[in-house]
């Protein structure tokens, strides 16, 4: 299957700062990564959005 695009959104301010490519197989849980948010100016948890 082809790779699908997804965004990582900040859980604090909701801005979508990062885009990633995921495999086409569906997963029961969404990806959560600790990344830097330029709007909050700190490291926050970013969750996968589709």
Biopython code that builds the backbone (N, CA, C, O; Angstrom):
import numpy as np
from Bio.PDB.StructureBuilder import StructureBuilder

atoms = [
    (1, "UNK", "N", (0.830, -1.183, 0.000)),
    (1, "UNK", "CA", (0.000, 0.000, 0.000)),
    (1, "UNK", "C", (0.875, 1.246, 0.000)),
    (1, "UNK", "O", (2.039, 1.211, 0.397)),
    (2, "UNK", "N", (0.301, 2.320, -0.443)),
    (2, "UNK", "CA", (1.020, 3.584, -0.504)),
    (2, "UNK", "C", (1.062, 4.246, 0.870)),
    (2, "UNK", "O", (0.245, 3.963, 1.746)),
    (3, "UNK", "N", (2.027, 5.126, 1.026)),
    (3, "UNK", "CA", (2.124, 5.883, 2.273)),
    (3, "UNK", "C", (1.062, 6.974, 2.293)),
    (3, "UNK", "O", (0.741, 7.561, 1.260)),
    (4, "UNK", "N", (0.518, 7.241, 3.482)),
    (4, "UNK", "CA", (-0.500, 8.277, 3.628)),
    (4, "UNK", "C", (0.056, 9.421, 4.453)),
    (4, "UNK", "O", (0.847, 9.213, 5.372)),
    (5, "UNK", "N", (-0.368, 10.642, 4.112)),
    (5, "UNK", "CA", (0.085, 11.822, 4.840)),
    (5, "UNK", "C", (-0.748, 12.010, 6.097)),
    (5, "UNK", "O", (-1.953, 11.757, 6.108)),
    (6, "UNK", "N", (-0.093, 12.453, 7.142)),
    (6, "UNK", "CA", (-0.768, 12.790, 8.390)),
    (6, "UNK", "C", (-0.041, 13.985, 8.992)),
    (6, "UNK", "O", (1.125, 14.234, 8.685)),
    (7, "UNK", "N", (-0.730, 14.713, 9.842)),
    (7, "UNK", "CA", (-0.141, 15.869, 10.514)),
    (7, "UNK", "C", (-0.016, 15.579, 11.995)),
    (7, "UNK", "O", (-0.752, 14.763, 12.549)),
    (8, "UNK", "N", (0.931, 16.262, 12.632)),
    (8, "UNK", "CA", (1.067, 16.195, 14.082)),
    (8, "UNK", "C", (0.616, 17.536, 14.645)),
    (8, "UNK", "O", (1.186, 18.577, 14.320)),
    (9, "UNK", "N", (-0.415, 17.505, 15.492)),
    (9, "UNK", "CA", (-0.973, 18.725, 16.065)),
    (9, "UNK", "C", (-0.589, 18.828, 17.534)),
    (9, "UNK", "O", (-0.585, 17.833, 18.260)),
    (10, "UNK", "N", (-0.268, 20.032, 17.958)),
    (10, "UNK", "CA", (0.067, 20.315, 19.352)),
    (10, "UNK", "C", (-1.184, 20.142, 20.209)),
    (10, "UNK", "O", (-2.260, 20.609, 19.837)),
    (11, "UNK", "N", (-1.049, 19.475, 21.351)),
    (11, "UNK", "CA", (-2.200, 19.259, 22.229)),
    (11, "UNK", "C", (-2.532, 20.497, 23.048)),
    (11, "UNK", "O", (-3.639, 20.599, 23.576)),
    (12, "UNK", "N", (-1.601, 21.443, 23.168)),
    (12, "UNK", "CA", (-1.834, 22.650, 23.962)),
    (12, "UNK", "C", (-2.551, 23.719, 23.135)),
    (12, "UNK", "O", (-3.619, 24.194, 23.523)),
    (13, "UNK", "N", (-1.963, 24.097, 21.989)),
    (13, "UNK", "CA", (-2.541, 25.185, 21.195)),
    (13, "UNK", "C", (-3.301, 24.693, 19.967)),
    (13, "UNK", "O", (-4.069, 25.457, 19.381)),
    (14, "UNK", "N", (-3.106, 23.430, 19.560)),
    (14, "UNK", "CA", (-3.844, 22.863, 18.440)),
    (14, "UNK", "C", (-3.250, 23.131, 17.072)),
    (14, "UNK", "O", (-3.826, 22.704, 16.071)),
    (15, "UNK", "N", (-2.121, 23.821, 16.986)),
    (15, "UNK", "CA", (-1.527, 24.109, 15.683)),
    (15, "UNK", "C", (-0.874, 22.850, 15.118)),
    (15, "UNK", "O", (-0.315, 22.036, 15.853)),
    (16, "UNK", "N", (-0.959, 22.713, 13.804)),
    (16, "UNK", "CA", (-0.380, 21.557, 13.114)),
    (16, "UNK", "C", (1.002, 21.943, 12.614)),
    (16, "UNK", "O", (1.135, 22.626, 11.598)),
    (17, "UNK", "N", (2.023, 21.505, 13.327)),
    (17, "UNK", "CA", (3.390, 21.948, 13.064)),
    (17, "UNK", "C", (4.187, 20.994, 12.185)),
    (17, "UNK", "O", (5.103, 21.432, 11.489)),
    (18, "UNK", "N", (3.871, 19.720, 12.196)),
    (18, "UNK", "CA", (4.676, 18.726, 11.510)),
    (18, "UNK", "C", (3.801, 17.874, 10.607)),
    (18, "UNK", "O", (2.637, 17.620, 10.915)),
    (19, "UNK", "N", (4.372, 17.431, 9.479)),
    (19, "UNK", "CA", (3.682, 16.486, 8.612)),
    (19, "UNK", "C", (4.550, 15.242, 8.493)),
    (19, "UNK", "O", (5.775, 15.332, 8.407)),
    (20, "UNK", "N", (3.904, 14.080, 8.488)),
    (20, "UNK", "CA", (4.611, 12.805, 8.438)),
    (20, "UNK", "C", (3.937, 11.901, 7.422)),
    (20, "UNK", "O", (2.820, 12.173, 6.982)),
    (21, "UNK", "N", (4.615, 10.828, 7.051)),
    (21, "UNK", "CA", (4.052, 9.821, 6.161)),
    (21, "UNK", "C", (3.954, 8.513, 6.929)),
    (21, "UNK", "O", (4.920, 8.072, 7.551)),
    (22, "UNK", "N", (2.769, 7.892, 6.878)),
    (22, "UNK", "CA", (2.519, 6.644, 7.586)),
    (22, "UNK", "C", (2.162, 5.549, 6.601)),
    (22, "UNK", "O", (1.737, 5.828, 5.480)),
    (23, "UNK", "N", (2.332, 4.306, 7.016)),
    (23, "UNK", "CA", (1.924, 3.189, 6.176)),
    (23, "UNK", "C", (0.409, 3.183, 6.051)),
    (23, "UNK", "O", (-0.290, 3.733, 6.902)),
    (24, "UNK", "N", (-0.096, 2.567, 5.001)),
    (24, "UNK", "CA", (-1.524, 2.591, 4.715)),
    (24, "UNK", "C", (-2.369, 1.726, 5.623)),
    (24, "UNK", "O", (-3.593, 1.855, 5.612)),
    (25, "UNK", "N", (-1.765, 0.849, 6.411)),
    (25, "UNK", "CA", (-2.550, -0.024, 7.280)),
    (25, "UNK", "C", (-3.090, 0.758, 8.470)),
    (25, "UNK", "O", (-2.330, 1.486, 9.108)),
    (26, "UNK", "N", (-4.367, 0.633, 8.789)),
    (26, "UNK", "CA", (-4.939, 1.378, 9.917)),
    (26, "UNK", "C", (-4.441, 0.833, 11.258)),
    (26, "UNK", "O", (-4.213, -0.367, 11.412)),
    (27, "UNK", "N", (-4.279, 1.731, 12.212)),
    (27, "UNK", "CA", (-3.819, 1.359, 13.551)),
    (27, "UNK", "C", (-4.884, 1.745, 14.567)),
    (27, "UNK", "O", (-5.584, 2.737, 14.363)),
    (28, "UNK", "N", (-5.028, 0.998, 15.649)),
    (28, "UNK", "CA", (-6.069, 1.312, 16.636)),
    (28, "UNK", "C", (-5.771, 2.574, 17.445)),
    (28, "UNK", "O", (-6.701, 3.231, 17.914)),
    (29, "UNK", "N", (-4.496, 2.926, 17.617)),
    (29, "UNK", "CA", (-4.143, 4.123, 18.387)),
    (29, "UNK", "C", (-3.411, 5.106, 17.485)),
    (29, "UNK", "O", (-2.794, 4.725, 16.490)),
    (30, "UNK", "N", (-3.493, 6.359, 17.851)),
    (30, "UNK", "CA", (-2.816, 7.394, 17.082)),
    (30, "UNK", "C", (-1.446, 7.687, 17.684)),
    (30, "UNK", "O", (-1.229, 7.522, 18.885)),
    (31, "UNK", "N", (-0.541, 8.119, 16.840)),
    (31, "UNK", "CA", (0.837, 8.395, 17.230)),
    (31, "UNK", "C", (0.902, 9.621, 18.138)),
    (31, "UNK", "O", (0.250, 10.629, 17.866)),
    (32, "UNK", "N", (1.684, 9.542, 19.210)),
    (32, "UNK", "CA", (1.931, 10.667, 20.110)),
    (32, "UNK", "C", (3.439, 10.829, 20.267)),
    (32, "UNK", "O", (4.138, 9.886, 20.636)),
    (33, "UNK", "N", (3.934, 12.040, 19.982)),
    (33, "UNK", "CA", (5.365, 12.311, 20.025)),
    (33, "UNK", "C", (5.595, 13.624, 20.763)),
    (33, "UNK", "O", (4.816, 14.567, 20.621)),
    (34, "UNK", "N", (6.665, 13.682, 21.552)),
    (34, "UNK", "CA", (7.026, 14.919, 22.241)),
    (34, "UNK", "C", (7.905, 15.739, 21.302)),
    (34, "UNK", "O", (9.043, 15.359, 21.029)),
    (35, "UNK", "N", (7.378, 16.873, 20.802)),
    (35, "UNK", "CA", (8.086, 17.706, 19.834)),
    (35, "UNK", "C", (8.037, 19.166, 20.270)),
    (35, "UNK", "O", (7.264, 19.533, 21.155)),
    (36, "UNK", "N", (8.874, 20.004, 19.638)),
    (36, "UNK", "CA", (8.898, 21.429, 19.940)),
    (36, "UNK", "C", (7.808, 22.142, 19.151)),
    (36, "UNK", "O", (7.685, 21.955, 17.940)),
    (37, "UNK", "N", (7.019, 22.961, 19.843)),
    (37, "UNK", "CA", (5.974, 23.765, 19.210)),
    (37, "UNK", "C", (6.468, 25.201, 19.128)),
    (37, "UNK", "O", (6.763, 25.820, 20.150)),
    (38, "UNK", "N", (6.558, 25.734, 17.906)),
    (38, "UNK", "CA", (7.078, 27.095, 17.752)),
    (38, "UNK", "C", (6.084, 28.145, 18.230)),
    (38, "UNK", "O", (6.484, 29.266, 18.543)),
    (39, "UNK", "N", (4.790, 27.806, 18.293)),
    (39, "UNK", "CA", (3.787, 28.754, 18.766)),
    (39, "UNK", "C", (3.784, 28.838, 20.296)),
    (39, "UNK", "O", (3.618, 29.921, 20.858)),
    (40, "UNK", "N", (3.967, 27.702, 20.964)),
    (40, "UNK", "CA", (4.023, 27.672, 22.435)),
    (40, "UNK", "C", (5.431, 27.967, 22.956)),
    (40, "UNK", "O", (5.600, 28.328, 24.121)),
    (41, "UNK", "N", (6.428, 27.817, 22.104)),
    (41, "UNK", "CA", (7.850, 27.988, 22.445)),
    (41, "UNK", "C", (8.302, 27.026, 23.534)),
    (41, "UNK", "O", (9.097, 27.392, 24.400)),
    (42, "UNK", "N", (7.791, 25.786, 23.491)),
    (42, "UNK", "CA", (8.227, 24.754, 24.426)),
    (42, "UNK", "C", (7.928, 23.378, 23.837)),
    (42, "UNK", "O", (7.239, 23.257, 22.824)),
    (43, "UNK", "N", (8.455, 22.353, 24.485)),
    (43, "UNK", "CA", (8.218, 20.985, 24.056)),
    (43, "UNK", "C", (6.872, 20.514, 24.592)),
    (43, "UNK", "O", (6.620, 20.580, 25.795)),
    (44, "UNK", "N", (6.007, 20.036, 23.697)),
    (44, "UNK", "CA", (4.682, 19.553, 24.074)),
    (44, "UNK", "C", (4.395, 18.252, 23.340)),
    (44, "UNK", "O", (5.101, 17.894, 22.398)),
    (45, "UNK", "N", (3.374, 17.560, 23.767)),
    (45, "UNK", "CA", (2.957, 16.332, 23.094)),
    (45, "UNK", "C", (2.192, 16.704, 21.832)),
    (45, "UNK", "O", (1.285, 17.535, 21.865)),
    (46, "UNK", "N", (2.564, 16.083, 20.724)),
    (46, "UNK", "CA", (1.882, 16.271, 19.450)),
    (46, "UNK", "C", (1.194, 14.960, 19.089)),
    (46, "UNK", "O", (1.810, 13.896, 19.147)),
    (47, "UNK", "N", (-0.085, 15.033, 18.716)),
    (47, "UNK", "CA", (-0.851, 13.849, 18.352)),
    (47, "UNK", "C", (-1.107, 13.824, 16.856)),
    (47, "UNK", "O", (-1.192, 14.865, 16.204)),
    (48, "UNK", "N", (-1.226, 12.626, 16.331)),
    (48, "UNK", "CA", (-1.487, 12.431, 14.910)),
    (48, "UNK", "C", (-2.905, 12.874, 14.554)),
    (48, "UNK", "O", (-3.868, 12.517, 15.232)),
    (49, "UNK", "N", (-3.019, 13.656, 13.482)),
    (49, "UNK", "CA", (-4.316, 14.011, 12.915)),
    (49, "UNK", "C", (-4.312, 13.572, 11.463)),
    (49, "UNK", "O", (-3.256, 13.481, 10.836)),
    (50, "UNK", "N", (-5.480, 13.304, 10.937)),
    (50, "UNK", "CA", (-5.545, 12.799, 9.562)),
    (50, "UNK", "C", (-6.197, 13.768, 8.627)),
    (50, "UNK", "O", (-6.325, 13.486, 7.435)),
]
sb = StructureBuilder()
sb.init_structure("model")
sb.init_model(0)
sb.init_chain("A")
sb.init_seg("    ")
for serial, (resi, resn, name, xyz) in enumerate(atoms, 1):
    if name == "N":
        sb.init_residue(resn, " ", resi, " ")
    sb.init_atom(name, np.array(xyz, "f"), 0.0, 1.0, " ", f" {name:<3s}", serial, name[0])
structure = sb.get_structure()
